[in-house]
């Protein structure tokens, strides 16, 4: 009983921590980073109030709306089995969840953090503070894509920005790049702060790029993360790259990149699946 109570408390604290991280990203990290890029970097590398300047403002706004929009939609789109009619009698590949005490369809897994089964569960996302499943998979993929694009876009101009005032200073600048936090104690100033932000820019860019290409590759193969670990099984949900794209992004898959507000109905319900035998 003590172990069970402790486990519940750990889950609660983990959920609270995830929501704090989510709110910090939405209200502090993303707005703060865009403020740095638009109000400090952009005026230093592009002449203000020119055509090019406005193009950058529009591009940055487009990226910001897609990052925040996909993040918010991803969190508040319900992809659990809660409230859904599940009739699995005499159906193969359905399993029983001992925690939820119900039958669940293929590709549905129980999440210990969310404490419920998720339709076509891919993974639990700390940044979204929820699981990525059938109905919010689209938003996660596009969120990572636009984060990656933003970081690459920002890095190019950040380098041009730093080049205007950065100094060799007997190799001290190398230490600032390798140990950005330590540089605050060695030589605190604007240069150290800007170097630190550029290092964060690179780290987030590499991490988001890895996430996007890894999960998009799975998407094109018709897989979710748990299925990549069981690749030796004889069944497959792969129906070709285009059908796999439609399964995640919906019937208007070619427009979903424009905005998270674009309505694109999914072809299924996350419950019934057509399984193809790879060895037939």
N, C-alpha and C positions, 0 to 999 in steps of 0.2 A: 504493500500500500504506500509506504514511504517513497519507494522508487517511482511509482506511478505519479504521485503528487509532485515529486521533484521534476519528473519529465514534463508534466503539464506546465510548471512554473518556467522551466527552461524554454519551452515553446513560446510562452507568453512574452518572456523577455526578448527572445529572438525576433518575434513579430514586432515588438515595440522598437527594437533597434533598427529593423529593416524600414519601418515607417519613418523613423528619424532620418535615416540615410536618404530615403526617397524625397522627403520634404527638403532636406539640405541640398540635394541635387537640383530640384525644381526651383527653389526660391533663393539659393545662394550661389552654388557652383556655376550653373549654366548662365544666369544673368550676370554674375560677376565676371565670368570669362568673356562674355560678349561685350560687356562694358569696357574691359581692357582692350579688346580688339577694335571696337568702333570709336571709342573716345580717346584712346591713347596711341594705338598703333596706326590706325587708318589715317588720321590727320597728319601723321609724321611721314608717311610714305606716299600719300596721294594729296594733291592740292584740293582744298575744301571747296565745295559747292560747284565742282565741275561735273561734266557728264559721267566721267569715270567714277567719281566719288559717289554719285547717286546709284550707279550700277552696283557698286559694292554694298551700299546700304540696302538696296532691294534684295540682293543675293543673300546677305546676312539675315535679313528679316525672313526670307523664305526658309532658310536653314533652321532658324530659331523656332518658327512655327511648326515645322515638321518634327523637330526633336521633341519639343514640349508636347505637341499634340499626340504624337505616337506614344510617348511615355504615359500620358494621362489616360488615353484610350486603352492602352495595354493593361494598366492597373485596374480600371473600372469595368472592363469587359469580362463578364462571368463565363468561365470555361469549365466549371465544375459540373458534377452530375446532379447537384442540388436542384430539386424542382423539376427534373426531367423524367419523362415516362420511360422506364427501362423494362422491357418485356423480353427476357433472355431465355425463356423456357424453350427447350428443344433447339437451341442455337449453339453451334459449335464455336469454340474459341472464347466463350464467355467464362469469366472467373468469378469467384466469390471473394469479397473483401471482408476480412474478419473484423476490421476496425469500424468500417461504415455499416457492416452487417447487411450487405446488399450484393446483388449480382451486378457485374460491371461489364461493359462491352470490350471488344478487343482494342488494344492500344491505350486503354485507360489504366492509370496507375495511381496508387494512393500516395499523397504527399504528407510526410510526417509534420512538416512545418505548417502547411495550410490545414492539415487534419481533415482532409476530404479527398475523394478520388477525382482526378482531372481527366477530362476527355482528351484523348490523343496527347498525353502529357509528354512534353519535350524535356523540360527541366524547371527547377525552381529558380526564379530570377530575383536576386537581392535588390537590384536597382528598381525593379517594378514592385517589389514587396509582395509578389504573388507568383503563381506558376504560369509558365507559358504552355498553352494548350491549343486546342482546335480553333477557338474563336479569337484568340489574341496573338496567334503566331505571326500574323501579318505585321502587327504593330512593333513587335520585337525586332523582326528582320529589318524593317525600315528605320527603326530607331538606331540600331547599330550602324546601318549604312550612312545615315545623315551625320551621326557623330563622327564617323571616319572621314567623310567628305569635309566636314567642318574643320577637323584637325589638320588635314593635309592642306586645305585652303589657308588656314591661319598660319601654319608653319612657314609657308613661303614668304608671307609678309612679315612674320616675326623675325625671320633671319635678316631681311632687308632693314627692319627696324633696329635690331641689335647692332648691325654693321655701322650704323651712324655714330655710335658713341662708345662701343665696346673697346677696351684697351687690353693689350697683352699683359702689362704689369708684371713682368718677370714670371709668367706662367700661372699667375693667380687665377686667371679666367678659366683655365682648365680645371682647377680644383672646384671652382664654382659650378661648372657643368657636371662634374663627377659627383660632388657632394654638395648639392644645392642648399640643403638645410644647414649644413655646417658653415657655409659661406655667410650666413646671417650673423654668426658670432665673430667671424674673422674680419669681414669688411661689409658691415651692414649699410645698405643704401639702395637707391633706385636700380642700379645695375644688378645687384644681387637679386632683387625682387623680380626684375624682368627675366633674368636668366632662369630663376626658379619656375616662373610661369611657362617659359618655353620648354623646360624639361618636362613639366606636367603635360604640356601640349603633346610632346613626343610619346610619353608613356600612354596617355589616353588614346592617341592615334594608333599606336601599335596594338594595344589591347582590343580596341573596338574593331580594328581591321581584322584581327584574328577571329573575333567572335562572328563578324559578318561572313567572312569567307568560309569558316567552318560550318556554320548553320545553314548558309545558302547552298553549300555543296550537299549537305544532307537533304535539304528541301528538293533539289533537282533530282535526287535519287529516290525521293518518296519515303524518306526515313525520318525518324525522330531519334534523339540521342540514345535512349535505351536500346533501340533496334540496331544501332551501329555496333553494339557490344555483342550482339547475337547474329552476326552476319552469316553464320554457317547454317542457319535454318533454311528449310526448303521453300518457305512461303515468302512472298514479296508484295508490298503495296505500291511498287513502282509501276506507274502507268504511262511513263514517258514524261519528258521535261515540261511540256506545255500543260498537260493535265495535272502534273504535280504543282505547277505554279498556280493554276486555277484553284486547286484544292486549298491553297494557303491564302492567296490574294483575292479570290473570288472571280466572278464572271467578267468584271471590268479590271482585270489584273494589270492591264497596260496603262491604267490611269491612276492607280493607287499611289504611285510614287509622288504624284503632284501634291496630295494633301491627305491627312488622316480622315478628313471629313468626307472624302469621296465614298459614296455608297457602292459597295461591291459585294453582292450576296454570294455566300459560299455554296458550293454545289451539293453538299451533304449536311449531315447533322452531328457528325463526330461519333455516331453510335454504330451505324451500319457501314461495313467495309467490304469491298470486293477483293478477295485474296487470290493472287495468281501463283501457281506452282512453278517455281523456277526450273524444276527438273522434269516437267511434263513434256 
